[in-house]
Amino acid sequence: MIDDYEQAMELLHEMEAQLPIPARPTATMVRALRDQGQRISRDRELSIQSVFYAGDEAGIVCALEPLEGIGIALVTSVTHLKIDLRHPLAKKIRAYQQERKRRLTQAGGSREPSSLTLYPRKKKQRR
């Protein structure tokens, strides 16, 4: 298991009580969105509107307020977000992110969270 389920659920409930939570995208999230044709700055303030648990696959997942100019909502793992250090849950969220990345690395994955998919990928045409 990547996450300690009890600890993840405790943090999830604490986050729910603090919604909306301001956040900023990580460099990984910015690159993933740019790869899909969406421009977003690392300084762009985002707003976490809801959270849910997606198991070991993605951990704690955040639904963000739709971005102006993109017109679609984004849903991403909390590991793709930076929480303002002044937020009351910032230290707990940061600890969860670091532990999740460490355990993903131990399980043979990358230290970086997996890539984001904004639009479904097109199937390749066979010739």
CNS distance restraints for C-alpha pairs under 8 A (distance, minus, plus):
assign (resid   1 and name CA) (resid  56 and name CA) 6.65 0.50 0.50
assign (resid   2 and name CA) (resid  56 and name CA) 5.61 0.50 0.50
assign (resid   2 and name CA) (resid 100 and name CA) 6.46 0.50 0.50
assign (resid   2 and name CA) (resid 103 and name CA) 5.61 0.50 0.50
assign (resid   2 and name CA) (resid 104 and name CA) 6.42 0.50 0.50
assign (resid   2 and name CA) (resid 107 and name CA) 7.83 0.50 0.50
assign (resid   3 and name CA) (resid   7 and name CA) 7.89 0.50 0.50
assign (resid   3 and name CA) (resid   8 and name CA) 6.68 0.50 0.50
assign (resid   3 and name CA) (resid  55 and name CA) 7.93 0.50 0.50
assign (resid   3 and name CA) (resid  56 and name CA) 6.26 0.50 0.50
assign (resid   3 and name CA) (resid  59 and name CA) 7.04 0.50 0.50
assign (resid   3 and name CA) (resid 100 and name CA) 6.47 0.50 0.50
assign (resid   3 and name CA) (resid 103 and name CA) 7.88 0.50 0.50
assign (resid   4 and name CA) (resid   8 and name CA) 6.11 0.50 0.50
assign (resid   5 and name CA) (resid   9 and name CA) 6.09 0.50 0.50
assign (resid   6 and name CA) (resid  10 and name CA) 6.17 0.50 0.50
assign (resid   7 and name CA) (resid  11 and name CA) 6.25 0.50 0.50
assign (resid   8 and name CA) (resid  12 and name CA) 6.06 0.50 0.50
assign (resid   8 and name CA) (resid  53 and name CA) 7.98 0.50 0.50
assign (resid   8 and name CA) (resid  59 and name CA) 7.75 0.50 0.50
assign (resid   8 and name CA) (resid  60 and name CA) 7.15 0.50 0.50
assign (resid   8 and name CA) (resid  96 and name CA) 7.69 0.50 0.50
assign (resid   9 and name CA) (resid  13 and name CA) 6.17 0.50 0.50
assign (resid   9 and name CA) (resid  53 and name CA) 7.54 0.50 0.50
assign (resid  10 and name CA) (resid  14 and name CA) 6.33 0.50 0.50
assign (resid  11 and name CA) (resid  15 and name CA) 6.08 0.50 0.50
assign (resid  11 and name CA) (resid  92 and name CA) 7.42 0.50 0.50
assign (resid  11 and name CA) (resid  93 and name CA) 7.47 0.50 0.50
assign (resid  12 and name CA) (resid  16 and name CA) 6.19 0.50 0.50
assign (resid  12 and name CA) (resid  51 and name CA) 6.81 0.50 0.50
assign (resid  12 and name CA) (resid  52 and name CA) 6.97 0.50 0.50
assign (resid  12 and name CA) (resid  53 and name CA) 7.47 0.50 0.50
assign (resid  12 and name CA) (resid  60 and name CA) 6.89 0.50 0.50
assign (resid  13 and name CA) (resid  17 and name CA) 6.41 0.50 0.50
assign (resid  14 and name CA) (resid  18 and name CA) 6.62 0.50 0.50
assign (resid  14 and name CA) (resid  89 and name CA) 7.86 0.50 0.50
assign (resid  15 and name CA) (resid  19 and name CA) 6.37 0.50 0.50
assign (resid  15 and name CA) (resid  21 and name CA) 7.81 0.50 0.50
assign (resid  15 and name CA) (resid  51 and name CA) 7.42 0.50 0.50
assign (resid  15 and name CA) (resid  89 and name CA) 7.38 0.50 0.50
assign (resid  16 and name CA) (resid  50 and name CA) 6.85 0.50 0.50
assign (resid  16 and name CA) (resid  51 and name CA) 6.60 0.50 0.50
assign (resid  19 and name CA) (resid  48 and name CA) 6.81 0.50 0.50
assign (resid  19 and name CA) (resid  49 and name CA) 6.12 0.50 0.50
assign (resid  19 and name CA) (resid  50 and name CA) 6.94 0.50 0.50
assign (resid  20 and name CA) (resid  47 and name CA) 6.07 0.50 0.50
assign (resid  20 and name CA) (resid  48 and name CA) 5.29 0.50 0.50
assign (resid  20 and name CA) (resid  49 and name CA) 5.01 0.50 0.50
assign (resid  20 and name CA) (resid  50 and name CA) 7.38 0.50 0.50
assign (resid  21 and name CA) (resid  47 and name CA) 5.63 0.50 0.50
assign (resid  21 and name CA) (resid  48 and name CA) 5.00 0.50 0.50
assign (resid  21 and name CA) (resid  49 and name CA) 7.10 0.50 0.50
assign (resid  21 and name CA) (resid  83 and name CA) 7.88 0.50 0.50
assign (resid  22 and name CA) (resid  45 and name CA) 6.66 0.50 0.50
assign (resid  22 and name CA) (resid  46 and name CA) 5.77 0.50 0.50
assign (resid  22 and name CA) (resid  47 and name CA) 4.65 0.50 0.50
assign (resid  22 and name CA) (resid  48 and name CA) 6.25 0.50 0.50
assign (resid  22 and name CA) (resid  83 and name CA) 6.62 0.50 0.50
assign (resid  22 and name CA) (resid  84 and name CA) 6.99 0.50 0.50
assign (resid  23 and name CA) (resid  45 and name CA) 5.88 0.50 0.50
assign (resid  23 and name CA) (resid  46 and name CA) 5.07 0.50 0.50
assign (resid  23 and name CA) (resid  47 and name CA) 5.97 0.50 0.50
assign (resid  23 and name CA) (resid  48 and name CA) 7.00 0.50 0.50
assign (resid  23 and name CA) (resid  81 and name CA) 6.13 0.50 0.50
assign (resid  23 and name CA) (resid  82 and name CA) 5.43 0.50 0.50
assign (resid  23 and name CA) (resid  83 and name CA) 4.64 0.50 0.50
assign (resid  23 and name CA) (resid  84 and name CA) 6.28 0.50 0.50
assign (resid  24 and name CA) (resid  42 and name CA) 6.53 0.50 0.50
assign (resid  24 and name CA) (resid  43 and name CA) 6.36 0.50 0.50
assign (resid  24 and name CA) (resid  44 and name CA) 5.92 0.50 0.50
assign (resid  24 and name CA) (resid  45 and name CA) 5.10 0.50 0.50
assign (resid  24 and name CA) (resid  46 and name CA) 5.55 0.50 0.50
assign (resid  24 and name CA) (resid  81 and name CA) 5.66 0.50 0.50
assign (resid  24 and name CA) (resid  82 and name CA) 5.07 0.50 0.50
assign (resid  24 and name CA) (resid  83 and name CA) 6.57 0.50 0.50
assign (resid  24 and name CA) (resid  84 and name CA) 7.88 0.50 0.50
assign (resid  25 and name CA) (resid  29 and name CA) 5.77 0.50 0.50
assign (resid  25 and name CA) (resid  30 and name CA) 6.35 0.50 0.50
assign (resid  25 and name CA) (resid  41 and name CA) 7.92 0.50 0.50
assign (resid  25 and name CA) (resid  42 and name CA) 5.59 0.50 0.50
assign (resid  25 and name CA) (resid  43 and name CA) 7.55 0.50 0.50
assign (resid  25 and name CA) (resid  44 and name CA) 7.14 0.50 0.50
assign (resid  25 and name CA) (resid  45 and name CA) 7.87 0.50 0.50
assign (resid  25 and name CA) (resid  46 and name CA) 7.48 0.50 0.50
assign (resid  25 and name CA) (resid  80 and name CA) 6.22 0.50 0.50
assign (resid  25 and name CA) (resid  81 and name CA) 4.77 0.50 0.50
assign (resid  25 and name CA) (resid  82 and name CA) 6.07 0.50 0.50
assign (resid  26 and name CA) (resid  30 and name CA) 6.34 0.50 0.50
assign (resid  26 and name CA) (resid  42 and name CA) 6.52 0.50 0.50
assign (resid  26 and name CA) (resid  80 and name CA) 5.40 0.50 0.50
assign (resid  26 and name CA) (resid  81 and name CA) 5.37 0.50 0.50
assign (resid  26 and name CA) (resid  82 and name CA) 6.17 0.50 0.50
assign (resid  27 and name CA) (resid  31 and name CA) 6.14 0.50 0.50
assign (resid  27 and name CA) (resid  42 and name CA) 6.57 0.50 0.50
assign (resid  28 and name CA) (resid  32 and name CA) 6.14 0.50 0.50
assign (resid  28 and name CA) (resid  80 and name CA) 6.78 0.50 0.50
assign (resid  28 and name CA) (resid 112 and name CA) 7.54 0.50 0.50
assign (resid  28 and name CA) (resid 113 and name CA) 7.92 0.50 0.50
assign (resid  28 and name CA) (resid 115 and name CA) 7.69 0.50 0.50
assign (resid  29 and name CA) (resid  33 and name CA) 6.15 0.50 0.50
assign (resid  29 and name CA) (resid  80 and name CA) 5.72 0.50 0.50
assign (resid  29 and name CA) (resid  81 and name CA) 7.77 0.50 0.50
assign (resid  29 and name CA) (resid 115 and name CA) 7.68 0.50 0.50
assign (resid  29 and name CA) (resid 116 and name CA) 7.01 0.50 0.50
assign (resid  30 and name CA) (resid  34 and name CA) 6.12 0.50 0.50
assign (resid  30 and name CA) (resid  39 and name CA) 7.72 0.50 0.50
assign (resid  30 and name CA) (resid  40 and name CA) 6.11 0.50 0.50
assign (resid  30 and name CA) (resid  41 and name CA) 6.84 0.50 0.50
assign (resid  30 and name CA) (resid  42 and name CA) 6.47 0.50 0.50
assign (resid  31 and name CA) (resid  35 and name CA) 6.06 0.50 0.50
assign (resid  32 and name CA) (resid  36 and name CA) 6.59 0.50 0.50
assign (resid  32 and name CA) (resid 115 and name CA) 6.23 0.50 0.50
assign (resid  32 and name CA) (resid 116 and name CA) 5.84 0.50 0.50
assign (resid  32 and name CA) (resid 117 and name CA) 7.64 0.50 0.50
assign (resid  33 and name CA) (resid  37 and name CA) 6.50 0.50 0.50
assign (resid  33 and name CA) (resid  38 and name CA) 5.16 0.50 0.50
assign (resid  33 and name CA) (resid  39 and name CA) 6.79 0.50 0.50
assign (resid  33 and name CA) (resid  40 and name CA) 7.30 0.50 0.50
assign (resid  33 and name CA) (resid 116 and name CA) 7.36 0.50 0.50
assign (resid  33 and name CA) (resid 118 and name CA) 7.03 0.50 0.50
assign (resid  34 and name CA) (resid  38 and name CA) 4.84 0.50 0.50
assign (resid  34 and name CA) (resid  39 and name CA) 5.44 0.50 0.50
assign (resid  34 and name CA) (resid  40 and name CA) 7.29 0.50 0.50
assign (resid  36 and name CA) (resid 117 and name CA) 7.94 0.50 0.50
assign (resid  36 and name CA) (resid 118 and name CA) 6.88 0.50 0.50
assign (resid  36 and name CA) (resid 119 and name CA) 7.56 0.50 0.50
assign (resid  38 and name CA) (resid  70 and name CA) 7.29 0.50 0.50
assign (resid  40 and name CA) (resid  44 and name CA) 6.76 0.50 0.50
assign (resid  46 and name CA) (resid  64 and name CA) 6.70 0.50 0.50
assign (resid  46 and name CA) (resid  65 and name CA) 6.93 0.50 0.50
assign (resid  46 and name CA) (resid  67 and name CA) 7.90 0.50 0.50
assign (resid  47 and name CA) (resid  64 and name CA) 5.46 0.50 0.50
assign (resid  47 and name CA) (resid  65 and name CA) 5.48 0.50 0.50
assign (resid  48 and name CA) (resid  62 and name CA) 5.99 0.50 0.50
assign (resid  48 and name CA) (resid  63 and name CA) 5.84 0.50 0.50
assign (resid  48 and name CA) (resid  64 and name CA) 4.53 0.50 0.50
assign (resid  48 and name CA) (resid  65 and name CA) 6.41 0.50 0.50
assign (resid  49 and name CA) (resid  62 and name CA) 7.28 0.50 0.50
assign (resid  49 and name CA) (resid  63 and name CA) 5.70 0.50 0.50
assign (resid  49 and name CA) (resid  64 and name CA) 5.41 0.50 0.50
assign (resid  49 and name CA) (resid  65 and name CA) 5.98 0.50 0.50
assign (resid  50 and name CA) (resid  62 and name CA) 5.84 0.50 0.50
assign (resid  50 and name CA) (resid  63 and name CA) 5.22 0.50 0.50
assign (resid  50 and name CA) (resid  64 and name CA) 7.23 0.50 0.50
assign (resid  51 and name CA) (resid  60 and name CA) 6.80 0.50 0.50
assign (resid  51 and name CA) (resid  61 and name CA) 5.55 0.50 0.50
assign (resid  51 and name CA) (resid  62 and name CA) 4.55 0.50 0.50
assign (resid  51 and name CA) (resid  63 and name CA) 6.20 0.50 0.50
assign (resid  52 and name CA) (resid  60 and name CA) 5.86 0.50 0.50
assign (resid  52 and name CA) (resid  61 and name CA) 5.38 0.50 0.50
assign (resid  52 and name CA) (resid  62 and name CA) 6.71 0.50 0.50
assign (resid  53 and name CA) (resid  58 and name CA) 7.80 0.50 0.50
assign (resid  53 and name CA) (resid  59 and name CA) 5.67 0.50 0.50
assign (resid  53 and name CA) (resid  60 and name CA) 4.63 0.50 0.50
assign (resid  53 and name CA) (resid  61 and name CA) 5.90 0.50 0.50
assign (resid  54 and name CA) (resid  58 and name CA) 5.46 0.50 0.50
assign (resid  54 and name CA) (resid  59 and name CA) 5.21 0.50 0.50
assign (resid  54 and name CA) (resid  60 and name CA) 6.25 0.50 0.50
assign (resid  54 and name CA) (resid  61 and name CA) 6.51 0.50 0.50
assign (resid  55 and name CA) (resid  59 and name CA) 5.20 0.50 0.50
assign (resid  55 and name CA) (resid  60 and name CA) 7.74 0.50 0.50
assign (resid  58 and name CA) (resid  77 and name CA) 5.73 0.50 0.50
assign (resid  59 and name CA) (resid  77 and name CA) 6.53 0.50 0.50
assign (resid  59 and name CA) (resid  78 and name CA) 7.75 0.50 0.50
assign (resid  60 and name CA) (resid  77 and name CA) 5.83 0.50 0.50
assign (resid  60 and name CA) (resid  78 and name CA) 5.83 0.50 0.50
assign (resid  61 and name CA) (resid  75 and name CA) 6.79 0.50 0.50
assign (resid  61 and name CA) (resid  76 and name CA) 5.47 0.50 0.50
assign (resid  61 and name CA) (resid  77 and name CA) 4.23 0.50 0.50
assign (resid  61 and name CA) (resid  78 and name CA) 5.57 0.50 0.50
assign (resid  62 and name CA) (resid  75 and name CA) 5.53 0.50 0.50
assign (resid  62 and name CA) (resid  76 and name CA) 5.41 0.50 0.50
assign (resid  62 and name CA) (resid  77 and name CA) 5.99 0.50 0.50
assign (resid  62 and name CA) (resid  78 and name CA) 6.00 0.50 0.50
assign (resid  63 and name CA) (resid  73 and name CA) 7.26 0.50 0.50
assign (resid  63 and name CA) (resid  74 and name CA) 5.96 0.50 0.50
assign (resid  63 and name CA) (resid  75 and name CA) 4.36 0.50 0.50
assign (resid  63 and name CA) (resid  76 and name CA) 6.65 0.50 0.50
assign (resid  64 and name CA) (resid  73 and name CA) 6.23 0.50 0.50
assign (resid  64 and name CA) (resid  74 and name CA) 5.36 0.50 0.50
assign (resid  64 and name CA) (resid  75 and name CA) 6.07 0.50 0.50
assign (resid  64 and name CA) (resid  76 and name CA) 7.98 0.50 0.50
assign (resid  65 and name CA) (resid  73 and name CA) 6.15 0.50 0.50
assign (resid  65 and name CA) (resid  74 and name CA) 7.30 0.50 0.50
assign (resid  66 and name CA) (resid  70 and name CA) 7.57 0.50 0.50
assign (resid  66 and name CA) (resid  71 and name CA) 6.20 0.50 0.50
assign (resid  66 and name CA) (resid  72 and name CA) 5.36 0.50 0.50
assign (resid  66 and name CA) (resid  73 and name CA) 4.10 0.50 0.50
assign (resid  66 and name CA) (resid  74 and name CA) 6.55 0.50 0.50
assign (resid  67 and name CA) (resid  71 and name CA) 6.03 0.50 0.50
assign (resid  67 and name CA) (resid  72 and name CA) 6.59 0.50 0.50
assign (resid  67 and name CA) (resid  73 and name CA) 6.66 0.50 0.50
assign (resid  67 and name CA) (resid  74 and name CA) 7.90 0.50 0.50
assign (resid  74 and name CA) (resid 118 and name CA) 7.44 0.50 0.50
assign (resid  76 and name CA) (resid  80 and name CA) 6.64 0.50 0.50
assign (resid  76 and name CA) (resid 116 and name CA) 7.23 0.50 0.50
assign (resid  77 and name CA) (resid  81 and name CA) 7.62 0.50 0.50
assign (resid  78 and name CA) (resid  97 and name CA) 7.27 0.50 0.50
assign (resid  79 and name CA) (resid  97 and name CA) 5.33 0.50 0.50
assign (resid  79 and name CA) (resid 113 and name CA) 6.66 0.50 0.50
assign (resid  80 and name CA) (resid 113 and name CA) 7.07 0.50 0.50
assign (resid  83 and name CA) (resid  87 and name CA) 7.10 0.50 0.50
assign (resid  83 and name CA) (resid  90 and name CA) 5.73 0.50 0.50
assign (resid  83 and name CA) (resid  93 and name CA) 7.66 0.50 0.50
assign (resid  83 and name CA) (resid  94 and name CA) 7.79 0.50 0.50
assign (resid  84 and name CA) (resid  90 and name CA) 6.46 0.50 0.50
assign (resid  85 and name CA) (resid  90 and name CA) 5.32 0.50 0.50
assign (resid  85 and name CA) (resid  91 and name CA) 7.26 0.50 0.50
assign (resid  86 and name CA) (resid  90 and name CA) 6.89 0.50 0.50
assign (resid  89 and name CA) (resid  93 and name CA) 6.04 0.50 0.50
assign (resid  90 and name CA) (resid  94 and name CA) 5.99 0.50 0.50
assign (resid  91 and name CA) (resid  95 and name CA) 6.11 0.50 0.50
assign (resid  92 and name CA) (resid  96 and name CA) 6.24 0.50 0.50
assign (resid  93 and name CA) (resid  97 and name CA) 6.18 0.50 0.50
assign (resid  94 and name CA) (resid  98 and name CA) 6.17 0.50 0.50
assign (resid  95 and name CA) (resid  99 and name CA) 6.09 0.50 0.50
assign (resid  96 and name CA) (resid 100 and name CA) 5.98 0.50 0.50
assign (resid  97 and name CA) (resid 101 and name CA) 6.18 0.50 0.50
assign (resid  98 and name CA) (resid 102 and name CA) 6.13 0.50 0.50
assign (resid  99 and name CA) (resid 103 and name CA) 6.13 0.50 0.50
assign (resid 100 and name CA) (resid 104 and name CA) 6.08 0.50 0.50
assign (resid 101 and name CA) (resid 105 and name CA) 6.22 0.50 0.50
assign (resid 101 and name CA) (resid 110 and name CA) 7.98 0.50 0.50
assign (resid 101 and name CA) (resid 111 and name CA) 5.31 0.50 0.50
assign (resid 101 and name CA) (resid 112 and name CA) 6.88 0.50 0.50
assign (resid 101 and name CA) (resid 113 and name CA) 7.20 0.50 0.50
assign (resid 102 and name CA) (resid 106 and name CA) 6.33 0.50 0.50
assign (resid 102 and name CA) (resid 111 and name CA) 6.80 0.50 0.50
assign (resid 103 and name CA) (resid 107 and name CA) 6.13 0.50 0.50
assign (resid 104 and name CA) (resid 108 and name CA) 6.55 0.50 0.50
assign (resid 104 and name CA) (resid 109 and name CA) 5.23 0.50 0.50
assign (resid 104 and name CA) (resid 110 and name CA) 6.66 0.50 0.50
assign (resid 104 and name CA) (resid 111 and name CA) 6.54 0.50 0.50
assign (resid 105 and name CA) (resid 109 and name CA) 4.82 0.50 0.50
assign (resid 105 and name CA) (resid 110 and name CA) 5.46 0.50 0.50
assign (resid 105 and name CA) (resid 111 and name CA) 5.29 0.50 0.50
assign (resid 110 and name CA) (resid 114 and name CA) 7.74 0.50 0.50
assign (resid 117 and name CA) (resid 121 and name CA) 7.86 0.50 0.50
